[in-house]
Amino acid sequence: MSRRILLIVHQEHSNPGRVGRLVMDFGYEAVICRHACGDPLPATLDDFDGAVIFGGPMSANDDHLPFIRNELDWIDVPLREGKPFLGICLGGQLLARYLGADVGPDPQGYHEIGYYPVRAAPAGEGLFAPEQCFYQWHGEGFEVPREATLLASGERFPNQAFRYGSAIGIQFHPEVTRDMMQTWTRKAAHRMVLPGAQARDAHLSGHSRFDADVENWVTSFLASWLGIADDVTTSLPASMALAAAE
């Protein structure tokens, strides 16, 4: 049986970007599930080596949307089976909420839309550089669930990554390519005037400045998450080498 990774996206034309490409580069089949558009969620991950839930414009608190409720409940599957699970932005917020933590907006209405620094927490020093800029697009953040471990923090949204067993939730978007960024900033230009958001030219210049480091980081991160780090060669310095998954 071929190796397969389940990639859950939330809109008809969403794509898993760099994460999907790397999954295939590593020799896995990237199986896209658009549950929000009617695709069923698998009852088990017996046929998959891991799963990723990506972001979307909806909130993890949108219980009136059946697919949000379904995905929230479905997170039990990878956790119960001990399969690698990654939640990106909305996916990380769903993971946090499933584990009993709060998800909500900044009290002052601040947003992170653009590139913002993310700093390693003590438990994440093998996963993150002391400080690295990642692409963000969110107005809500998550609390760290009980029994989970904070891996990375930020200034306005202090919780940027956490681990719970074989699952990791992150607030930022390492999957975003320049083409995706151009599409997002064109179609959602109205959001770039929100408090804390950066102008479109800052997004594009930030990509030129920071994306090579993001590419290195996510390559090593995914290799570690999938347990194949020894098979992947990267250009990261030893101080940023990813620790093996707990």
Kinemage of the C-alpha trace (Angstrom):
@kinemage 1
@onewidth
@group {chain A} dominant
@subgroup {mainchain}
@vectorlist {calphas} color= white
{ca met a 1} P 0.000 0.000 0.000
{ca ser a 2} L 1.321 3.440 -0.907
{ca arg a 3} L 2.000 5.922 1.854
{ca arg a 4} L -0.764 8.519 2.110
{ca ile a 5} L -1.385 11.768 4.008
{ca leu a 6} L -4.896 13.181 4.455
{ca leu a 7} L -5.047 16.940 3.775
{ca ile a 8} L -8.301 18.599 4.886
{ca val a 9} L -8.955 22.002 3.285
{ca his a 10} L -12.007 24.238 3.629
{ca gln a 11} L -12.915 25.850 0.319
{ca glu a 12} L -13.557 24.601 -3.198
{ca his a 13} L -10.375 26.097 -4.609
{ca ser a 14} L -8.150 25.827 -1.529
{ca asn a 15} L -4.908 23.953 -1.937
{ca pro a 16} L -2.352 22.667 0.583
{ca gly a 17} L 0.451 24.734 -0.939
{ca arg a 18} L 3.984 23.959 0.116
{ca val a 19} L 2.858 21.342 2.639
{ca gly a 20} L 1.161 19.360 -0.120
{ca arg a 21} L 4.242 19.621 -2.336
{ca leu a 22} L 6.571 18.463 0.422
{ca val a 23} L 4.323 15.536 1.303
{ca met a 24} L 4.661 14.380 -2.302
{ca asp a 25} L 8.394 15.138 -2.376
{ca phe a 26} L 8.750 12.816 0.617
{ca gly a 27} L 7.090 10.030 -1.348
{ca tyr a 28} L 3.555 10.184 0.055
{ca glu a 29} L 0.299 10.437 -1.811
{ca ala a 30} L -1.417 13.726 -0.902
{ca val a 31} L -5.136 12.959 -0.508
{ca ile a 32} L -7.176 16.169 -0.426
{ca cys a 33} L -10.468 16.122 1.487
{ca arg a 34} L -12.857 19.066 1.090
{ca his a 35} L -15.198 18.132 3.901
{ca ala a 36} L -16.697 21.628 3.934
{ca cys a 37} L -17.750 20.979 0.316
{ca gly a 38} L -19.228 17.557 0.984
{ca asp a 39} L -16.305 15.099 1.019
{ca pro a 40} L -16.648 12.526 3.819
{ca leu a 41} L -14.119 12.289 6.621
{ca pro a 42} L -12.634 8.793 7.001
{ca ala a 43} L -13.848 6.768 9.952
{ca thr a 44} L -10.254 5.711 10.695
{ca leu a 45} L -6.748 6.581 9.540
{ca asp a 46} L -5.905 2.957 8.834
{ca asp a 47} L -5.187 3.912 5.215
{ca phe a 48} L -3.198 7.045 6.090
{ca asp a 49} L 0.134 7.841 7.713
{ca gly a 50} L -1.013 11.201 9.073
{ca ala a 51} L -3.494 14.050 8.664
{ca val a 52} L -3.443 17.830 8.379
{ca ile a 53} L -6.330 20.249 8.887
{ca phe a 54} L -5.609 23.576 7.201
{ca gly a 55} L -6.978 27.077 7.729
{ca gly a 56} L -10.034 28.875 6.424
{ca pro a 57} L -12.060 32.065 6.836
{ca met a 58} L -14.450 30.475 9.312
{ca ser a 59} L -14.015 30.280 13.095
{ca ala a 60} L -13.335 27.214 15.204
{ca asn a 61} L -16.318 28.434 17.267
{ca asp a 62} L -18.758 28.270 14.316
{ca asp a 63} L -20.790 25.390 15.716
{ca his a 64} L -23.666 26.339 13.407
{ca leu a 65} L -21.562 25.039 10.493
{ca pro a 66} L -21.942 21.248 10.396
{ca phe a 67} L -18.488 20.672 8.920
{ca ile a 68} L -16.842 22.593 11.770
{ca arg a 69} L -18.676 20.460 14.319
{ca asn a 70} L -17.778 17.312 12.375
{ca glu a 71} L -14.088 18.183 12.092
{ca leu a 72} L -13.928 19.116 15.761
{ca asp a 73} L -15.339 15.712 16.706
{ca trp a 74} L -13.219 13.910 14.092
{ca ile a 75} L -9.952 15.028 15.718
{ca asp a 76} L -10.543 12.183 18.136
{ca val a 77} L -9.566 9.776 15.318
{ca pro a 78} L -5.868 10.712 14.916
{ca leu a 79} L -5.485 11.299 18.656
{ca arg a 80} L -6.995 7.940 19.549
{ca glu a 81} L -4.984 6.119 16.884
{ca gly a 82} L -1.725 7.937 17.668
{ca lys a 83} L -1.256 9.031 14.058
{ca pro a 84} L 0.658 12.254 13.301
{ca phe a 85} L -1.802 15.144 13.219
{ca leu a 86} L -1.066 18.752 12.303
{ca gly a 87} L -3.493 21.641 12.688
{ca ile a 88} L -2.619 24.846 10.817
{ca cys a 89} L -4.334 28.099 11.922
{ca leu a 90} L -8.026 27.060 11.978
{ca gly a 91} L -6.846 23.452 12.260
{ca gly a 92} L -4.708 24.325 15.274
{ca gln a 93} L -7.603 26.194 16.827
{ca leu a 94} L -9.881 23.191 16.308
{ca leu a 95} L -7.286 20.969 17.981
{ca ala a 96} L -7.028 23.371 20.925
{ca arg a 97} L -10.790 23.571 21.273
{ca tyr a 98} L -11.196 19.791 21.052
{ca leu a 99} L -8.729 19.518 23.940
{ca gly a 100} L -10.786 21.925 26.041
{ca ala a 101} L -8.930 25.209 25.468
{ca asp a 102} L -10.527 28.533 24.531
{ca val a 103} L -10.296 30.049 21.053
{ca gly a 104} L -11.137 33.702 20.584
{ca pro a 105} L -10.167 37.162 19.331
{ca asp a 106} L -7.602 39.538 20.745
{ca pro a 107} L -9.328 41.774 23.351
{ca gln a 108} L -8.357 44.913 21.407
{ca gly a 109} L -9.400 43.485 18.049
{ca tyr a 110} L -5.802 43.058 16.875
{ca his a 111} L -5.103 40.837 13.854
{ca glu a 112} L -1.975 39.193 12.518
{ca ile a 113} L -2.123 39.462 8.734
{ca gly a 114} L 1.356 39.461 7.233
{ca tyr a 115} L 4.740 38.402 8.610
{ca tyr a 116} L 5.275 38.417 12.385
{ca pro a 117} L 8.049 37.046 14.611
{ca val a 118} L 7.599 33.705 16.335
{ca arg a 119} L 9.898 32.781 19.200
{ca ala a 120} L 10.863 29.394 20.586
{ca ala a 121} L 9.392 28.512 23.970
{ca pro a 122} L 11.707 26.518 26.260
{ca ala a 123} L 10.143 23.219 25.140
{ca gly a 124} L 10.386 24.235 21.490
{ca glu a 125} L 14.039 25.219 21.305
{ca gly a 126} L 14.783 22.212 19.092
{ca leu a 127} L 11.836 23.015 16.849
{ca phe a 128} L 12.153 26.774 16.403
{ca ala a 129} L 14.881 29.353 16.071
{ca pro a 130} L 15.093 31.921 18.872
{ca glu a 131} L 13.111 34.163 16.523
{ca gln a 132} L 11.807 33.635 12.981
{ca cys a 133} L 9.136 35.433 10.955
{ca phe a 134} L 6.210 33.383 9.653
{ca tyr a 135} L 3.215 34.318 7.518
{ca gln a 136} L 0.019 34.816 9.516
{ca trp a 137} L -3.617 35.438 8.644
{ca his a 138} L -5.926 35.346 11.657
{ca gly a 139} L -7.946 37.409 14.097
{ca glu a 140} L -8.434 34.657 16.677
{ca gly a 141} L -5.929 32.689 18.711
{ca phe a 142} L -5.886 29.635 20.926
{ca glu a 143} L -5.074 28.992 24.552
{ca val a 144} L -2.707 26.103 25.265
{ca pro a 145} L -4.733 23.059 26.351
{ca arg a 146} L -4.087 21.384 29.678
{ca glu a 147} L -1.474 18.645 29.355
{ca ala a 148} L -0.245 20.184 26.099
{ca thr a 149} L 3.203 21.779 25.764
{ca leu a 150} L 3.798 25.279 24.413
{ca leu a 151} L 6.403 25.191 21.638
{ca ala a 152} L 6.437 28.753 20.302
{ca ser a 153} L 5.090 32.160 21.243
{ca gly a 154} L 4.391 35.567 19.738
{ca glu a 155} L 3.903 39.098 20.991
{ca arg a 156} L 0.196 39.858 20.567
{ca phe a 157} L -0.970 36.261 20.178
{ca pro a 158} L 1.272 34.577 22.739
{ca asn a 159} L 0.479 30.973 21.800
{ca gln a 160} L 1.828 30.095 18.366
{ca ala a 161} L 2.475 26.345 18.559
{ca phe a 162} L 1.812 23.476 20.956
{ca arg a 163} L 2.196 19.724 21.094
{ca tyr a 164} L -0.168 17.130 22.505
{ca gly a 165} L 1.095 13.596 22.048
{ca ser a 166} L 1.447 12.955 18.319
{ca ala a 167} L -0.508 16.124 17.466
{ca ile a 168} L 0.837 19.629 16.866
{ca gly a 169} L -1.164 22.826 16.448
{ca ile a 170} L 0.339 25.956 14.915
{ca gln a 171} L -1.135 29.417 14.430
{ca phe a 172} L 0.876 30.513 11.387
{ca his a 173} L 0.859 29.445 7.717
{ca pro a 174} L 4.090 27.762 6.554
{ca glu a 175} L 2.210 26.262 3.598
{ca val a 176} L 1.643 29.596 1.851
{ca thr a 177} L 3.412 30.120 -1.479
{ca arg a 178} L 3.868 33.440 -3.222
{ca asp a 179} L 1.021 32.608 -5.612
{ca met a 180} L -1.262 31.818 -2.684
{ca met a 181} L -0.243 35.049 -0.969
{ca gln a 182} L -1.014 37.067 -4.077
{ca thr a 183} L -4.454 35.467 -4.290
{ca trp a 184} L -5.254 35.969 -0.606
{ca thr a 185} L -4.137 39.591 -0.562
{ca arg a 186} L -6.120 40.348 -3.719
{ca lys a 187} L -9.362 38.611 -2.764
{ca ala a 188} L -9.305 39.709 0.894
{ca ala a 189} L -7.761 43.155 0.474
{ca his a 190} L -10.450 44.592 2.771
{ca arg a 191} L -8.921 42.693 5.701
{ca met a 192} L -5.577 44.437 5.379
{ca val a 193} L -6.970 47.592 6.980
{ca leu a 194} L -7.844 45.759 10.216
{ca pro a 195} L -5.916 46.675 13.391
{ca gly a 196} L -2.470 45.109 13.295
{ca ala a 197} L -2.682 43.973 9.667
{ca gln a 198} L 0.130 44.780 7.251
{ca ala a 199} L -0.283 46.389 3.838
{ca arg a 200} L -0.073 44.196 0.732
{ca asp a 201} L 3.378 45.401 -0.284
{ca ala a 202} L 4.682 44.355 3.145
{ca his a 203} L 3.346 40.839 2.546
{ca leu a 204} L 5.178 40.550 -0.761
{ca ser a 205} L 8.418 42.075 0.482
{ca gly a 206} L 8.217 39.868 3.570
{ca his a 207} L 7.987 36.824 1.337
{ca ser a 208} L 11.216 37.851 -0.389
{ca arg a 209} L 12.947 38.343 2.963
{ca phe a 210} L 11.683 35.387 4.962
{ca asp a 211} L 10.460 32.621 2.678
{ca ala a 212} L 13.762 30.777 2.219
{ca asp a 213} L 13.991 30.312 5.991
{ca val a 214} L 10.351 29.201 6.122
{ca glu a 215} L 11.029 26.645 3.372
{ca asn a 216} L 13.937 25.214 5.368
{ca trp a 217} L 11.927 25.181 8.564
{ca val a 218} L 8.825 23.464 7.202
{ca thr a 219} L 10.888 20.874 5.316
{ca ser a 220} L 12.602 19.796 8.527
{ca phe a 221} L 9.448 20.153 10.580
{ca leu a 222} L 7.376 17.890 8.349
{ca ala a 223} L 10.156 15.332 8.117
{ca ser a 224} L 10.291 15.185 11.910
{ca trp a 225} L 6.502 15.143 12.247
{ca leu a 226} L 6.336 12.166 9.875
{ca gly a 227} L 9.248 10.409 11.548
{ca ile a 228} L 11.476 10.501 8.461
{ca ala a 229} L 13.923 13.217 9.546
{ca asp a 230} L 16.946 10.947 9.066
{ca asp a 231} L 16.009 10.561 5.401
{ca val a 232} L 15.742 14.272 4.637
{ca thr a 233} L 18.728 16.540 4.082
{ca thr a 234} L 18.215 20.245 4.795
{ca ser a 235} L 20.368 23.333 5.015
{ca leu a 236} L 19.346 24.216 8.561
{ca pro a 237} L 22.171 24.803 11.040
{ca ala a 238} L 22.488 22.291 13.847
{ca ser a 239} L 20.996 24.779 16.317
{ca met a 240} L 17.699 24.632 14.384
{ca ala a 241} L 17.612 20.886 13.716
{ca leu a 242} L 14.256 19.474 14.622
{ca ala a 243} L 13.976 17.211 17.619
{ca ala a 244} L 12.372 13.853 17.067
{ca ala a 245} L 8.645 13.801 17.780
{ca glu a 246} L 7.843 12.935 21.365
